[in-house]
Amino acid sequence: MSAAASADPVISIGADQHGAVVEANAAHWPPGALAAALRLQLREVSGPVSVWIDHPDHGEADGGDLAPTETEFGRGLAELGLTFERDLYRMERSLPMDQPSGIETRSFLVGQDEQAWVEVNNRAFSWHREQGGWTLEQVAERQAEPWFDADGFRMYDIDGHIAAYCWTKVHADEDPPVGEVYVIAVDPQYHGRGLGRALTLAGYEHLADAGLTRAMLYVDADNTPAVTLYLDLGLEVAVVRRLFTGTGPLNS
């Protein structure tokens, strides 16, 4: 599995459209130290807060057979006023893949595809907290990021319309660099054609052609069809990314 760029025990605080976002990697902290550090940091946060904690996929990752709220760490966050919301898997494997995509995709056309892509994306993710409800302004923000690559944003058209897409991203700060299937979706009107598998493979084909040797993606742990697909493609769960939410200032 790929190594993180830094193993320093740090807590990062940022923000998204839902409020403050606090992130930490449990593997970088001694037992008990992360909960204590979060207690101090969260005193300074007001309003809605999302706390993402990364766990290696073994032992303390999911507390064995215990529910997230029943682990010692989960109970500690509950005492702060945080509620467990969901698990996100980071899944990884080597590149190239073992099978071809069997389809032909094209690059995203900057200045032309934005509106059509937003419409397809929002239909596909009408249920999703982060990925649903995108605006053209959010697309522009991503296009301004240094990692954005229109060639890595693969489109699949049917009858001149975007039917599915696979947006890839390269994490150059990891060693070795890792290619991510950042977002993938199929317009609901084209479900049932195997496009999810094909577009995933097409994204990783593009990354392998660019010289990447490691692949990864994030997927909701309870999205059983997607997890099953990715396991079938040879990806394995490497990290469990656990989300707790609340409203600050939290209990001290």
N, C-alpha and C positions, 0 to 999 in steps of 0.2 A: 504494500500500500504506500501511497505517497506520503512524504514527510511534510509537516507544516514548516513554513518559512521561519518561524520562531517558536520556541517552547517556553518563552517567558510567561510567568503567571500574571496576566493582565486582564483588566475588565475594560471594554470599550463602551462608550456611550455615544449614541447618535440619535437619529430621528427618521421617521418615515411619515406617511400620510395619516397614520393612526396615533402618533405621539412619540414618546421617547423609546429608544431601542437600546437595550443593554445586552452585551454579548460576552461570553467567556468560555474557555475550554477547560472542562473539569480535569482532563488528563494532565494539565500543567500545574495543578494545585495540590498541596498536601491534603490529606483527609481533614475535613472540617474547616479548612482555611477559606475556601471559596464562599461558603455560606456566611462566614463572619465578615468577609470583605464586601459581599453584596449587601449585607445589613447596613454597613457604613455608607456605601455608595447610594443606596436607594433612599436614604434620608434626604438627599439633595434633589430628588426627582419629584416633580409635581405633575399632575394630570395623568392621562393614560400612559401606561408603560408596558412594553413587551420585553421579556427576559428570555433570551436564547442561550441554552447551555448545551455545549457539545460534549458527548460521552463516547469513548471508544466502544465498539460493539462487542463488549465482553464484560462479565462481572457486573460492575456498578452501572453499566450502560442502561440496563432496564430493571435492575434490582432482581434479576432472576424471574421468579413467578410473581413478584410483587407489582401492584399497580404503581404508576409514577407517584401518586400521592401517599403511598404507603412506605416508600423508601425513607431513610433518615434525611436525605437531602430534600426530598419532596415535602416532607413534613416541616422542615425548617423554612422552606419558601412559603408554605401555607400559613405559618405563624407570622410571616411578614405581610400577609394579606394578598398573596399571589395565588392564582388559580391555574391548574394545569389545563392547557388547551389542546395541544396536539404534538405528535412526534413527526419529525421529518428525517428521512433516511438520506445519508450520503452514500451512494453506491459507486463502486469503482471496478475497473478491469484494465487489462492491457490492450493496446492497439497494435496492429490492425484487428478488426473484427474477423470472425470466422466465416462470415457469409456476406454476399453482396446485397445491396439494397434492391437492385432490380428496377430502379426508377431513375429518371433524369430530372434533376432539379436545376434551378437557376438562382443567381444572386439577387438579393433585395435591391430594388432600384430606388436609391435615395432621391427624394423629391417627387416620386410617382406612386410608390406603393403604400405610403403611410396610412391614408384613410382606409383603403381596402383592408390592410392588415389589422388595423384597430377594430374594424367591424367583425372580422373573422375571429380575432382573439377574444373579443368580449362576448361573442356568442358561445365560443368554446369554453370560456371560463366564467360564465355568469354566476357560478356558485362559489368562486374562489376568492379568499380574503385579499391576497396581494395581487394576483394576476388579472382579476376581473376589473371591469370598469376603467380600462386604460384610456388616456386622452392623447391627443397629438402632442401636447406639451410634454408628457412623460416620454413619448417616443423621442422627441428632440433632445431631452435630457440624456437618454441612453446613447443617442448618436454622438453626443458631445464627449462621452467618456473615452479615455485613451484606448480602452480595449475594444471599442466597437469596430467591427469589420463587416462591411456589406457583403463580401464574398462568403463570410461565415454565417450569414443569415440566409438560409436556404429556403426557397419558395417552390411549391409544387402546384402547378396550374392544371385545371380541367376546364376546357372550353373558354380559355382566356380569363378565368377567375381563380383567385387563390383558394385552393381546396385544403391545403395543409402547409405547415411550415416547420422548420427546425432551426432555432436560433442558437448558434454555438458561441462559445466564449473561451479564450485561452487564459489560464492562470499562470502567467510567466514568473510569479513570485514563488511558486512551489518548485521543489527539486525532486525529480525532474518536472518541467512544466507539464501542466495537466489540461487536457481539452474537455470542456464541459458542454453537454447538451443543456443549455441554459433554460430555454422554454421550447416546448414542442406541443403542437395542437393540430387537431383536424376539425374543420368546419363540421358542425353536427349533421348537416345534410349529406355528408360523405362518410359517415360512420359505417362500419361493417365491411370496409374494403381492404382492411389490412394496412392502412396508410400510417398508423401509429408506429408499427414495426418498421415499415419501409423508410419513413422519415428519420427515425432514430438511427438506423443504419446509414442513411445518406449523410446525416450530420457527422457521424464518426468517420465515415469515408473521407469527408472533407478534411477533418482534423488529422487523420493519418496521412493524407496526401501532403499536408502542411508540415509533416515531420514529427507530430506528437506521438508518443509511445504509451501514454497513460490516458484513460478516459474516466469521466465521472459525471454524475448528475444528482440532483436532489428530487425526492418524490415523497409525498405524504405517505406515512406508514399505513394508513387505513385505506389507501387507494389500491385495493387488492389486485384489480386487473393490471394496472400499470406495474406494480411491484412484480407480479408474476411474469409479465412480459420481459422486464429487465433482467430478472433472474434467468429466464430462458435464453437471453442474449449473452449470458456469462458475467453479468455484473454482480457484485456481492456487497452486502451492507458493511461499510467500514466505520461509519460514525452515525450515532443517533443524536439528532439535533432536537432538543426538547424545548417547547415554548410554554412559558408561564406568563399570564397577563394580570394586570391589576391597575389600580389608580393611586398615584402618589399624592402627597407623601405617605409612604407605607409605615407599618408599625416598626418601631425601633426596639 
